[in-house]
Amino acid sequence: MKETPYLIFKEKILEENYKEFDELCRKYLSNYIIAYSVKTNSFENLIKKLSELDSSFEVASIDEIINVSGKTKVFNGPNKTEEELKIAMEKNLLINVDNKSEIDKIINLKKGRKLSIGLRVNFNDNKFGFEEDKVKDIINYCSTNNLNVVGFSFHPGTQVNIKDYEYFIKKIENFLISIDINLDYLDIGGGFPDRYQLKNLNVNLDDYFKLISSLKDFGNIIILEPGRYLVSNSFDLISKINVIKEKSGKNYAFLDAGINILSKISLSTYTFNKIENERDNEQKNDEKKDYILAGPLLFGNDIIGKFRGNLKEGDLMRIENVGAYCYNLGWEISYKKPRIIVG
C-alpha cells in the first residue's frame, strides 16, 4: 500500500478536457488562443502535457514566466515588478497592464522603442484594472509615450453561472462599441465552472461558448484562460482514515489530509468515495452511519465533508475534483504537501 496522502494526476482526463475545450473553440470562434492559467495548478507533468497539446499559458509571476515553457504567454497581475516586466518584454509576452504605475515602468524600460500592450478593464469595484471611463484617457497617455494598445483584458470571476456570464459578455460588447478602436485581441479570461458545477447549474460548456461567439464579430483574436475546467477532475486525492470517534452523538472520521490540501478558498466541491477492500464483505450488512470527515490539523474548522456508509480505521477514501488550486494553495503546517503520482 502506498503511503498516504497522495495525489493522482490523471493525464488522460486532462487531455480529454483540453481537446473538448479546443473543439468548442474551433466550433464557435474564428481566431483564438487557449492560455492555460498556470496558477490553477503548476504541476510540472501537467504543464508538460499541455505544452504537448499545443496550449499557450497565462502567467502571473516571475517564477511562472521562467519555469513554464511553451507557446505564447499572457502576463497578468496587479503587482508586476520592473524585473518581471523586463523579462516579459524580452520574451515578447502579451502584457495586460493593470495600472498607470505599470505603464510608467514599461515606458522607462522600453527606452524609446515602440511597444504593444493590452489593458485590463474592470467592470467591478475591486483592485484589478482600469475603470471603463478612464480607458480612453489611458489609451491617449500610452499613445503619447509610444505605447500601442492592441488588446483589452477582462475577467468574469470564477465558477460563474450562465446568467452572470451572459451579463459579462454583454458588458464587453457594449464597452467595445463605446471605445471604438482597432484591436488585435480580446482576452476574456476564464471563469468557466468545472464539470461538477456545470452539472449543478444544469448547463454545459457549450452554453458558455454560444455567448462567447458574439465577440468574434469584432474581428479580434479571442484569448481564453481556462484553468479550473481543464484540471479540476484531472486529480484525485487518496487519504486514509486514521481515527473514528463518536462525540456528542456525532460520528467523526479523521483523515490524514484536511484543509491543508482541500482548501475552502479553492471554491471547489469535493466528492468522497470509500475505496472498497476485502473487509467490506464483512460490513455489507452493517447499518450505514453519517460521518463528519475531519482533517488532522489542530484547527476546529478542519472539516472537509460528510459521508454516509460504513467506515473503519484504516479505510482509504478517494477524494475527487481536487485539481484546481488545491496543490498550489496547499499548506505545510505540521504536514508536508502530498506527493503527486501520475496515474
Order of alpha helices (4+ residues) and beta strands (2+ residues): beta-alpha-beta-alpha-beta-alpha-beta-alpha-beta-alpha-beta-alpha-beta-alpha-beta-alpha-alpha-beta-alpha-beta-beta-beta-alpha-beta-beta-beta-beta
